[in-house]
Amino acid sequence: MKVVVLGSGILGTSSAWWLREAGHEVTVVDRQPGAGRETSFANGGQISVSYSVPWANPAAPRKIFNWAFRPDSPLLFRPTADWRQWQWALAFLRECMPSRLAPNVRAMVAMASYSRHTLQDMRSTLGIDYHHLSRGILQFYRDEADFEASQRAADVMRDAGVDRRTISADEVINIEPALAASRSLIVGGDFTPDDESGDVHAFTEGLATRAAAAGVEFRYSTQATRLVSDGSRITSVEVIDPDGSYQQLRADAFVVALGSHSPALLRPLGVPCLVYPAKGYSATYPVLDPDRVPQVSLTDAAHKLVMSRFGDRLRIAGTAEFGGYSRELDPIRCEAITRVARELFGDALDTTAPAYWSGLRPATPSNVPLVGRSRIANLFLNTGHGTLGWTMGAGSGRAIADIVSGKRPEPDFPFIGL
């Protein structure tokens, strides 16, 4: 078949790679000049299977209320006049019901585990250099109440088959000595030795290069404006080429992997896609003293920040801001990240001119992504992965390629349309 993939982030590029591996003729369309230039550009770098816990949980409403009036809070809801934001928020509150937590965790862990194995296989065969580290993820806590509450989430994860170990503050320092100067701040931690980290943008670029060599056509700087339907199937996608001219690309199947921008393309067709942007921030710092900067990927539970080492750089990323589609940087939230960087690592990092970035993470209310066949037979979705696009990207791409090819994917996951 001829397949058009819309989007060249980690989800779109992985979809294209696996579709080509399955023998399809594949074209990728993206408005950016290269692969992985939007939400896949500068995220926190964690491949965090063991922390696949939804934001929507019984404790979330209270925390969100307590954070509501703090401009530097880990999660910030900025009300707008957009009814879609309120529709998403109401659905989020429904997903906070205690009965929803376990099934959502099981679904997320199933896809995340499958994706990590898929990524490991791709790494061994493709040889892409993306600064990956297979040293686990270490989450540390500054507050006893948060530490105790985390054990309930850890129990849920262990019930799902995840090796998430509860450890003491001293064990935290033994695993990552770069935190030794902050020992007095830490009350305990969780360690997940099977998790990994790496630069998603470097991987996505490398995968796009290999996909192009295998025959995938990438049409960059090309805007998809409309999916054209004959009433029962999608016949083509209307695009604006780099020179400003319109044309229609015909295909047998279409995969929408446009992240937070997926609903705009699907809405005119009546295809449900309850995805809303959760703006996240990151800051990347040059490393000045390698011995005092972590090698293990870290999560600061109090500030909801993740930290990953990419060679001579350290990236710190996190927070979630629900307030529309603007990627404008908020100086208060940027400075909050750098304040944590200075507190933990001092002059081991060059914090004088960090590379700040923001991205619109496509979030579903449950944090379970939308992967599968839509109500239109030849239209497929691969979107809504929230903060876990990197964690689930390789596996979601492989799964959607199976579905397009008429096969049942391997993971035990609630694929749409199956």
Sequence and secondary structure as in RCSB ss.txt:
>XXXX:A:sequence
MKVVVLGSGILGTSSAWWLREAGHEVTVVDRQPGAGRETSFANGGQISVSYSVPWANPAAPRKIFNWAFRPDSPL
LFRPTADWRQWQWALAFLRECMPSRLAPNVRAMVAMASYSRHTLQDMRSTLGIDYHHLSRGILQFYRDEADFEAS
QRAADVMRDAGVDRRTISADEVINIEPALAASRSLIVGGDFTPDDESGDVHAFTEGLATRAAAAGVEFRYSTQAT
RLVSDGSRITSVEVIDPDGSYQQLRADAFVVALGSHSPALLRPLGVPCLVYPAKGYSATYPVLDPDRVPQVSLTD
AAHKLVMSRFGDRLRIAGTAEFGGYSRELDPIRCEAITRVARELFGDALDTTAPAYWSGLRPATPSNVPLVGRSR
IANLFLNTGHGTLGWTMGAGSGRAIADIVSGKRPEPDFPFIGL
>XXXX:A:secstr
 EEEEE  SHHHHHHHHHHHHTT EEEEE SSSSTT STTSS   EE GGG   S STTHHHHHHHHTT TT SE
EE   S HHHHHHHHHHHHHTSHHHHHHHHHHHHHHHHHHHHHHHHHHHHH      B S EEEEES HHHHHHH
HHHHHHHHHTT   EEE HHHHHHH GGGGGGGGG  EEEEETT EE  HHHHHHHHHHHHHHTT EEE S EEE
EEEE SSSEEEEEEE TTS EEEEE SEEEE  GGGHHHHHGGGT     EEEEEEEEEEEBS GGGS SSEEEE
TTTTEEEEEETTEEEEEEEEEES S     HHHHHHHHHHHHHHHGGGB  SS EEEEEEEEE TTS  EEEE S
STTEEEEE BGGGHHHHHHHHHHHHHHHHTT   SS    BT 
